[in-house]
Amino acid sequence: MEPVLCLNCYDFFPPSPRHKNQSYCMKPECRRAKKAAWKRAKMQTDPQFRKDQQLSNKKWVQNNPGFWRRYRKRNPEKTERNRILQRIRNQRRRAKRQKTGVVCSPLIAKVDASIPNRFGMVGQFWLVPVIAKVDPLKVNIVEIPMCYQ
Ligand SMILES: [Zn+2]
């Protein structure tokens, strides 16, 4: 079988003959990424699943007071990223309420420093649409070696 490019780590891997359309390799971090992608999709399409998750998260927060305060202190770069995305959501909400549809926000926020791999990862970026009403899109920009062009 043809090797497949993993959607998380961008390494080629031999796909399992039992799993059609396998798009993530078997590394633990890629399995986690696959599960997170599945959950994101499920949250958008299944209202009951979303409701159950919200209830579960609420219970967890009640049982772990102070977790998010400590998390923000430990991860200032993620805190900053979330502030930027929340600011964008607030501006969108305001623009929708005023029915102007005009959103003044930073267009692109660089999130992570570059991660080296064999494709020469340049970095991860958030593409934030200004006109179209879709969610910000996380993109990985990689250098493609001459042999793949
Ligand atoms: Zn992978």
Residues whose N, C-alpha, C, O or C-beta is under 5 A from the ligand:
A	BS01	ZN	C6 N8 C9 C25 K27 C30
